[in-house]
Amino acid sequence: MAVIVEDVRHVAQLARLTFSAEEEQKLLEDLNAILRYMEQLNRLDTSAVEPLTHVLDQGNVLREDLPVPSLPRDEALRNAPARTEALFCVPKVIGER
């Protein structure tokens, strides 16, 4: 399957892009080179290759999600720049016009 100039123009139109004639020709060549490479890959025998979910054989690097008690209210509010007895005070961000 080869890409033709009309295909390049159609995709460009869908993406709302404009290209000069030279750019269209370069894209045409690049896309056809990609397709030729994909054809070459499709000829490879991969029947003995195990399917992968990731390129690297790497386990989960995140910590286990365990429930832990939260900070006591006084400790959480200790470094607040402005507070009431039990709440953080923040600047008003929604107001009337």
N, C-alpha and C positions, 0 to 999 in steps of 0.2 A: 504494500500500500504506500503510495507516494503522496506527498502533499503538493498541491498546486497553488499558484498565486491566488486564485479565488478563495482557497481555504484560509490563507494568511489574511486576506482582506476581510473575510467573514469574521474570523476570530478578533481581528483588530477592531472591527465595527462593534462586536459584542462587548469588548473591553473599553470601548470609546477611546481608542488610540488612533493616531494618524501616523503613517510612515511615508517616507519618500520612496521612490521606485528602487533606489539603491538599498534602502533599509529592508524593503519587502523582499528583494532578491537575497539579501544576507540571511534574513529569517527563514526563507524558503530553503536555502542550503543547509542551515543549522538544523531545522526540523527534519529534513530528509536524512541528514547524517545521524541524528538521534534514532530515527526509525530503522536505519540500516544496522546500527549497533544493537537495537532491541531484537532485530531478526537474528543477528549473530548469537545473542544470549539465548534466544528461544531454541536454538539448535543444540544447546548443551544438554547433556543427560544429567538431570538433577534428581533422578529417582532414588538414589542412595543418600541424598542430603536430608538431614533432619530439619524440619521446619523450625524457624526461630521466631521468638517474640521480640528479641532485641539483638542488636549486632554484637554487643559485649555480653559475656557470661558473668553477669553481675547481679547480686541479690539486692534486696531492699536495703537502702542505706538510711532510711528514716527510722526513728525510734518507734518502739511499740506504743500504740495509743492506749494509755492506761488512765483511768480516772484518778485524779489526785485532788486533795482539798484545795480550795481557792484561798487567796490571801485574805487575812482578816481585814475588815473594812478600814480600821484605823491605819494599818500598815499600807494599804493601797492609797489612802488619802494623804499620807504623811508628806509626800513631795509635791502635792498638787499646788500650783501657783495660786489658785483661788478655790475655796470650798465653803460649803455650809457645814452643818453638823455631820451630815451623812452623804453629801453629794458633791461631785465636781461642779464648779461653776465655769462655764465657757461663754465666749462672746456670742451674742445673738447673730445668727447668720441668715435667718429668714425674717424679713420685715416688710412693712408696708411701703408702697412706692409713693 
